[in-house]
Amino acid sequence: MLHGSADSVAPATISRTLYMRAGDPKELVIFPGERHDFSVFHDEALDKLTSWTRSLLRSPFKPHAAQHRSAAAREIAPMLSDTPVAAPTTL
């Protein structure tokens, strides 16, 4: 979980509470002085998200809920085949 200490939309205490209640694996990174939009530590937050995503893709860990979502995704995939997908924009 990533959060900015100067987030005026959602206080960092929300992330701290969720972190304390979450099961493992978990990680909390509070960026000092960062706002809700991650405009100060944008690159660092993106690096952290990229690293986290790669670790998940390499991990054999699959919670039950993730397995369920994967099955649901397989069911709806044929319905989405004709749906146009917008190209990502560069920030």
N, C-alpha and C positions, 0 to 999 in steps of 0.2 A: 504494500500500500504506500502510495506517495502522497505527501501533503505539504502545503506551504504554511509556515508559522504565521504569516500575515494574511491568510485567506479570510476575506470578509464575507464570503458567501456561505462557507461551511467551516466552522472553527476546527482547528487541529484536534481539539478534545474529542471530536466525533471519531476521527481515525484512531486515536489512542484507545478509546473505549472499544471500538470494533476489533482492534488488534488484541486487546486483553481477552476478549471473548472468543476469538477465532481459534480454530484448531491448527495444528502444525500440518504442513509447513507454512510459515508466515514470516513476513518481514515488514517493518515499518520504517520509512525514511521521511523525516521532517526536514524540509529545506528551509533554513533560516531566512526570514524576510521575504519569502516567496509568497506571491498572491495566488488566487484561484486559477489564473490563466497560465501559470508556469512561464511567464515571460522573462524572468530573471535567470532561472536555472533550466531553461528549455533544453539545452543540449545534454546536461547531466540527467535530467528526468528521462529523456529519450534513450540515452545510453542504458539507464537502469531498466527501463521497460524492455528494451531489446535483449539485454542479458537475461532478464526474467523469462521472457518468451522462449528464448533458445533453451534455457534450462528445463522448461516444461516440455518442450518437444523432445528432449533427450531422456526425460525421466520416465521410468516405468510406472510411476505413481498415477493412478487414475481414480479419483473419488467416484463413488456410486452416482452422484448427481451428474458428473461429467460424462459418464457412460450413458446415462439416460438422455442427456442433451445430444450426444452423438447419434443415438438411435433416432431421436426426433429430427435431427438435421438430415439424416438419410431419407426419412419419410417425406420431408418437404422439398428436398433438392429437385426432384423432377418438376414440381410446380413452379420453381424459380428459374428454370432453364431459359425461358423467353423474356425474363425480366432484365431490362438494360441496367448495367452497372456503371455508375459515374466514375470517371478516372479520378484518382486522388490528386489533390492539389499540394503544391509545395509551399511550405510556410516560410 
